[in-house]
């Protein structure tokens, strides 16, 4: 997603705001920095959205969740976007569980103030609309992928998507988290990760994953990885 010259470089969506508006938000403390912790839940399905979050150096996983045991990752949010996109669609209730996947800083804004910003700033409204399209593509591909593709290919896709967000080949993803994200049992993740490791594509130990062969992992991933990247950028 291409962005205008940033007035605020930490998050692509916030960079769409005019410099004067950004300075006013920061000065008034309406837009506040927060340190998000691995495993922290920001939104729950069916619960009111009190704040929206704009990641700078963290990653937020969006999970469609039927209960505490059944879930499926339908989106990943990094510095290109926000958690709480439903507010931009006119809803104050979250359709997903927003779970911090990677520690780091984000900027937080009350949902009521975010609504006003959208009305006041056409560039921000356009950037958020484009980003919402990208999230819709992610959710659509996740639903298709979970039904039609093998777990090993889905795991490879998930690792590559996370790598793209954090810009690092070193990831920290536990079996438990990956099982929740991909909607499978932990034993399935163990088998799929072991297979990728035996092929020399990754190394995996106690939740620490290192991608050893990017091209090889791309070859092992299902077609949803490239499809989602192309469609989200359209």
NUBAKOL-180383 format. One record per residue (C-alpha): residue number from 1; residue in one letter; x, y, z. Coordinates in nm, 2 decimals. Example, Ala and Ser with C-alpha at 12.3 -4.5 7.8 and 13.67 -1.06 7.14 Angstrom:
2
PT     i   aa       c1       c2       c3
PT     1    a     1.23    -0.45     0.78
PT     2    s     1.37    -0.11     0.71
% end
This chain:
234
PT     i   aa       c1       c2       c3
PT     1    x     0.00     0.00     0.00
PT     2    x     0.15     0.33    -0.11
PT     3    x     0.13     0.62     0.14
PT     4    x     0.17     0.99     0.12
PT     5    x     0.47     1.16     0.26
PT     6    x     0.43     1.08     0.63
PT     7    x     0.36     1.34     0.89
PT     8    x     0.40     1.05     1.14
PT     9    x     0.62     0.77     1.02
PT    10    x     0.54     0.51     1.29
PT    11    x     0.21     0.40     1.13
PT    12    x     0.10     0.42     0.77
PT    13    x    -0.26     0.52     0.84
PT    14    x    -0.17     0.79     1.08
PT    15    x     0.08     0.92     0.83
PT    16    x    -0.22     1.02     0.62
PT    17    x    -0.32     1.29     0.87
PT    18    x    -0.20     1.64     0.81
PT    19    x     0.09     1.75     1.03
PT    20    x    -0.12     2.01     1.21
PT    21    x    -0.39     1.75     1.30
PT    22    x    -0.13     1.51     1.43
PT    23    x     0.04     1.77     1.64
PT    24    x    -0.29     1.87     1.79
PT    25    x    -0.37     1.51     1.88
PT    26    x    -0.04     1.45     2.04
PT    27    x    -0.04     1.78     2.23
PT    28    x    -0.39     1.71     2.37
PT    29    x    -0.29     1.35     2.47
PT    30    x    -0.59     1.21     2.28
PT    31    x    -0.35     1.00     2.08
PT    32    x    -0.14     0.82     2.33
PT    33    x     0.15     0.57     2.31
PT    34    x     0.09     0.23     2.47
PT    35    x     0.32    -0.07     2.51
PT    36    x     0.13    -0.38     2.41
PT    37    x     0.22    -0.72     2.56
PT    38    x     0.22    -1.06     2.40
PT    39    x    -0.11    -1.23     2.46
PT    40    x    -0.29    -0.91     2.55
PT    41    x    -0.66    -0.90     2.43
PT    42    x    -0.76    -0.56     2.29
PT    43    x    -1.11    -0.64     2.16
PT    44    x    -1.35    -0.93     2.21
PT    45    x    -1.62    -1.05     1.97
PT    46    x    -1.95    -0.88     2.05
PT    47    x    -1.79    -0.64     2.30
PT    48    x    -1.78    -0.26     2.26
PT    49    x    -1.47    -0.11     2.10
PT    50    x    -1.34     0.16     2.34
PT    51    x    -1.02     0.23     2.16
PT    52    x    -0.86     0.18     1.82
PT    53    x    -0.50     0.09     1.80
PT    54    x    -0.23     0.18     1.54
PT    55    x     0.07    -0.05     1.57
PT    56    x     0.42     0.09     1.53
PT    57    x     0.64    -0.20     1.63
PT    58    x     0.39    -0.47     1.73
PT    59    x     0.17    -0.72     1.55
PT    60    x    -0.20    -0.78     1.63
PT    61    x    -0.38    -1.10     1.53
PT    62    x    -0.75    -1.08     1.44
PT    63    x    -0.93    -1.40     1.53
PT    64    x    -1.28    -1.51     1.45
PT    65    x    -1.37    -1.69     1.77
PT    66    x    -1.67    -1.91     1.85
PT    67    x    -1.55    -1.96     2.21
PT    68    x    -1.22    -1.98     2.40
PT    69    x    -1.12    -2.30     2.23
PT    70    x    -1.23    -2.25     1.87
PT    71    x    -1.08    -1.97     1.66
PT    72    x    -0.94    -1.89     1.32
PT    73    x    -0.70    -1.61     1.23
PT    74    x    -0.87    -1.39     0.97
PT    75    x    -0.62    -1.10     0.96
PT    76    x    -0.29    -0.97     1.08
PT    77    x    -0.23    -0.60     1.17
PT    78    x     0.11    -0.43     1.17
PT    79    x     0.24    -0.08     1.12
PT    80    x     0.04    -0.06     0.79
PT    81    x    -0.29    -0.06     0.96
PT    82    x    -0.51    -0.06     1.27
PT    83    x    -0.71    -0.27     1.51
PT    84    x    -1.08    -0.16     1.54
PT    85    x    -1.16    -0.11     1.17
PT    86    x    -1.53    -0.19     1.25
PT    87    x    -1.55     0.17     1.39
PT    88    x    -1.47     0.30     1.05
PT    89    x    -1.76     0.09     0.91
PT    90    x    -2.01     0.25     1.15
PT    91    x    -2.01    -0.02     1.43
PT    92    x    -1.90     0.02     1.79
PT    93    x    -1.89    -0.36     1.84
PT    94    x    -1.59    -0.58     1.75
PT    95    x    -1.66    -0.88     1.52
PT    96    x    -1.32    -1.04     1.61
PT    97    x    -1.08    -1.10     1.90
PT    98    x    -0.78    -0.87     1.86
PT    99    x    -0.48    -1.04     2.03
PT   100    x    -0.13    -0.91     2.05
PT   101    x     0.10    -1.15     1.86
PT   102    x     0.42    -0.95     1.90
PT   103    x     0.52    -0.71     2.18
PT   104    x     0.57    -0.35     2.09
PT   105    x     0.45     0.00     2.08
PT   106    x     0.12     0.13     1.94
PT   107    x    -0.07     0.45     1.94
PT   108    x    -0.42     0.44     2.10
PT   109    x    -0.72     0.66     2.03
PT   110    x    -1.07     0.66     2.17
PT   111    x    -1.32     0.53     1.92
PT   112    x    -1.53     0.85     1.94
PT   113    x    -1.24     1.07     1.85
PT   114    x    -1.14     0.84     1.56
PT   115    x    -1.49     0.88     1.42
PT   116    x    -1.45     1.26     1.43
PT   117    x    -1.11     1.23     1.26
PT   118    x    -1.26     1.03     0.97
PT   119    x    -1.51     1.31     0.92
PT   120    x    -1.25     1.58     0.94
PT   121    x    -0.97     1.42     0.72
PT   122    x    -1.05     1.30     0.37
PT   123    x    -0.69     1.16     0.33
PT   124    x    -0.73     0.95     0.64
PT   125    x    -1.08     0.83     0.53
PT   126    x    -0.93     0.72     0.20
PT   127    x    -0.64     0.54     0.36
PT   128    x    -0.86     0.36     0.60
PT   129    x    -1.10     0.26     0.32
PT   130    x    -0.81     0.11     0.12
PT   131    x    -0.68    -0.07     0.43
PT   132    x    -1.03    -0.21     0.51
PT   133    x    -1.03    -0.36     0.16
PT   134    x    -0.69    -0.53     0.24
PT   135    x    -0.84    -0.68     0.56
PT   136    x    -1.14    -0.81     0.37
PT   137    x    -0.91    -0.98     0.13
PT   138    x    -0.72    -1.14     0.42
PT   139    x    -1.04    -1.27     0.58
PT   140    x    -1.17    -1.41     0.25
PT   141    x    -0.84    -1.59     0.17
PT   142    x    -0.83    -1.72     0.53
PT   143    x    -1.17    -1.88     0.50
PT   144    x    -1.09    -2.04     0.16
PT   145    x    -0.75    -2.15     0.28
PT   146    x    -0.88    -2.32     0.60
PT   147    x    -1.12    -2.53     0.40
PT   148    x    -0.91    -2.63     0.09
PT   149    x    -0.54    -2.63     0.17
PT   150    x    -0.32    -2.87     0.37
PT   151    x    -0.20    -2.75     0.71
PT   152    x     0.17    -2.75     0.62
PT   153    x     0.10    -2.51     0.33
PT   154    x    -0.12    -2.30     0.56
PT   155    x     0.15    -2.28     0.82
PT   156    x     0.41    -2.17     0.57
PT   157    x     0.17    -1.90     0.45
PT   158    x     0.11    -1.78     0.81
PT   159    x     0.48    -1.76     0.88
PT   160    x     0.55    -1.56     0.56
PT   161    x     0.27    -1.32     0.64
PT   162    x     0.41    -1.26     0.99
PT   163    x     0.76    -1.22     0.85
PT   164    x     0.64    -0.96     0.60
PT   165    x     0.49    -0.75     0.89
PT   166    x     0.78    -0.77     1.13
PT   167    x     1.05    -0.76     0.85
PT   168    x     1.25    -1.03     1.03
PT   169    x     1.32    -1.40     0.98
PT   170    x     1.32    -1.45     1.35
PT   171    x     0.97    -1.51     1.49
PT   172    x     0.83    -1.60     1.83
PT   173    x     0.51    -1.81     1.78
PT   174    x     0.41    -2.09     2.02
PT   175    x     0.24    -2.41     1.91
PT   176    x    -0.06    -2.30     2.12
PT   177    x    -0.09    -1.96     1.94
PT   178    x    -0.05    -2.12     1.59
PT   179    x    -0.31    -2.38     1.67
PT   180    x    -0.56    -2.10     1.76
PT   181    x    -0.46    -1.90     1.46
PT   182    x    -0.50    -2.19     1.21
PT   183    x    -0.80    -2.35     1.38
PT   184    x    -0.64    -2.69     1.45
PT   185    x    -0.51    -2.90     1.73
PT   186    x    -0.16    -2.85     1.87
PT   187    x    -0.05    -3.19     1.75
PT   188    x    -0.12    -3.08     1.39
PT   189    x     0.10    -2.77     1.43
PT   190    x     0.38    -3.00     1.57
PT   191    x     0.36    -3.23     1.27
PT   192    x     0.35    -2.94     1.01
PT   193    x     0.64    -2.75     1.18
PT   194    x     0.85    -3.06     1.20
PT   195    x     0.80    -3.13     0.83
PT   196    x     0.90    -2.78     0.74
PT   197    x     1.21    -2.81     0.97
PT   198    x     1.31    -3.14     0.82
PT   199    x     1.30    -2.98     0.47
PT   200    x     1.54    -2.72     0.60
PT   201    x     1.29    -2.43     0.55
PT   202    x     1.27    -2.33     0.92
PT   203    x     1.42    -2.41     1.26
PT   204    x     1.19    -2.43     1.55
PT   205    x     1.26    -2.45     1.92
PT   206    x     1.04    -2.36     2.22
PT   207    x     0.83    -2.11     2.02
PT   208    x     1.13    -1.95     1.85
PT   209    x     1.10    -1.99     1.47
PT   210    x     1.37    -1.89     1.23
PT   211    x     1.30    -1.89     0.86
PT   212    x     1.61    -2.04     0.69
PT   213    x     1.49    -2.05     0.33
PT   214    x     1.25    -1.78     0.22
PT   215    x     1.22    -1.90    -0.14
PT   216    x     1.17    -2.26    -0.02
PT   217    x     0.90    -2.15     0.23
PT   218    x     0.72    -1.95    -0.04
PT   219    x     0.73    -2.27    -0.26
PT   220    x     0.58    -2.47     0.03
PT   221    x     0.31    -2.21     0.10
PT   222    x    -0.04    -2.23    -0.06
PT   223    x    -0.14    -2.00    -0.34
PT   224    x    -0.33    -1.78    -0.09
PT   225    x    -0.01    -1.61     0.02
PT   226    x     0.06    -1.45    -0.32
PT   227    x    -0.31    -1.41    -0.40
PT   228    x    -0.37    -1.21    -0.08
PT   229    x    -0.07    -0.98    -0.15
PT   230    x    -0.18    -0.90    -0.50
PT   231    x    -0.55    -0.84    -0.42
PT   232    x    -0.47    -0.63    -0.11
PT   233    x    -0.25    -0.40    -0.32
PT   234    x    -0.51    -0.36    -0.60
% end
